[in-house]
Each structure stands twice: as structure tokens, then as C-alpha cells.
């Protein structure tokens, strides 16, 4: 499947890829006009089905392959609505244009885009309140990408959004040999809700980047401070980009349509945070 195949997401034969047509068009408009992708590709998009560490839950990832692979790979982790999201495929193409092979991970077991349906979503996401389970699924996703032909398993990174930002940070804090060189969180959930490694100063421990809007009401000052204190206590190599006046979900242009005042798109914050993230990836995933 080549690039732009997801523009037909409302074909009944395919998975649901957006909340509604307006959401889809907001993302697709930004995707089509992205100057980074002008002349890039074509990329090959294919399913990658894998299982969690216990071998029970089938996870329906999507692999996005670059035309000129560098051997490095990036796991992209979804928000609470799951992996069938046009926004993630846009970002995956941008990463693929840099030569990274990208796995859009699936932590819900969502093949058809049912994550957009609140009743289904609440049932499958509730078990992931167990941070050990969500971390195991994150580890399985990294292992699945590491096993892809042509991938250098020592040159992997992970980035996530909202719920995905939390899981990426949890993986990074699980120990110095988490399997990734960099962990990047965009408007992720910040807390000290996992037991962190005692020492993340080891050279094999991932570097951590947190991109956070200071007007995000889902992150209390206390939880943010607890996360920072924990990262400092375990000697992590971490940075936080704090974006003034920026709300939750600031990277996604479709959030400009969200009536919930907790959410909001910021072109400035999206551009700046992505630039900082790409710099970290380039530095961490070099041969």
C-alpha cells in the first residue's frame, strides 16, 4: 500500500481512521500541504501484526517504510483513541522521509478503528491502567520493530502522544536497557506512577524529551513536579520543552475543532516541538 491510501478511510472496506469527516479533512489538509513531504516517497505502508509479551493479545500495527532506509526505526504510539488515526500516519510519513522505518504501534488490539467508539474504547483501555501491562505492550512493540528486516536494533526510538506519551515515558523509566535510544512525549501524561530505574545515567539508557503545554489542564503542577523529581533522582538525561499558553493535544490541527476547552491546536508549539524532537532523533539514532 503506497502513500495517501488512507485518504479513502471512509471506504467501508477499510478501518475507521478519524472521529468524523471534519477531523479527517483538518488532518488531510495539513498532510497534503506539508512541505517536508513535497517530492518525498512513495512510502510503503503494510500491516504488522504482533502479540504482547504474554502471547495472548493480537496487536495490529502499521509499518511505514522509507524509500531510502537508514536502518534506524521509530515506534509511534497513539493517543487514547487508538492507532487508527490519520494524524499518526501523517507523522509516520514525515519520519519515513528522514529515512526511519516507522511502526505505528497498537496497544489496544484495534484492527478496525473501534478506538473511536467510546464504549469499545473504555473496555479495552481499562486494563491498561495497570502500568505493567501497558509497559509490556510497549516492550512488545519495540521488539516487533527491532525484528523487521534491515532494522538495527541498537538504533530505535519511541515517541507518543497523550496516552502514548505516558507509555513511552514508562518504558524509558523501566531501566537502562529499555531497547530505545530516545523517548519523546508530546502532551503526555506526566506523573511518577511507575517504579523508575535507580540509575538512568548509563550510556544505554534512553534520552528523554517531554514537550508539554503549560495550559494543559490534565497535568497538575504536583504531577509534573513529581515526574521531574523522579527523572532527576534516577539521573536521567532529560529535557522538558514547556510551551506557554498551550493546551492539551497541541500538535494535531484537528484539535482546533474540539469544543472541549482543555484541548487546542497550536501551530507554533507543534512546529517548535517537532523540530526539537527531530534533532534528538538525529543525534540519538546516528550510525
Secondary structure, DSSP 8 states (H G I E B T S, - for coil): -BTTGGGGTTSTTS---SSSHHHHHHHHHHHHT-GGGTT----EEEEEEEE-TTS-SEEEEEEEE-SS--S-EEEEE--TT-S--HHHHHHHHHHHHTT-EEEE--SS--SSSGGGSHHHHHHHHHGGGSHHHHHHHHHHHHHHHHTSTT--TTSEEEEEETHHHHHHHHHHTT-TTSS-SEEEEES------S---S---STTS-EEEEEEETT-TTS-HHHHHHHHHHHHHTT--EEEEEETT--BTTT-GGGGG--STTB---HHHHHHHHHHHHHHHHHHS--
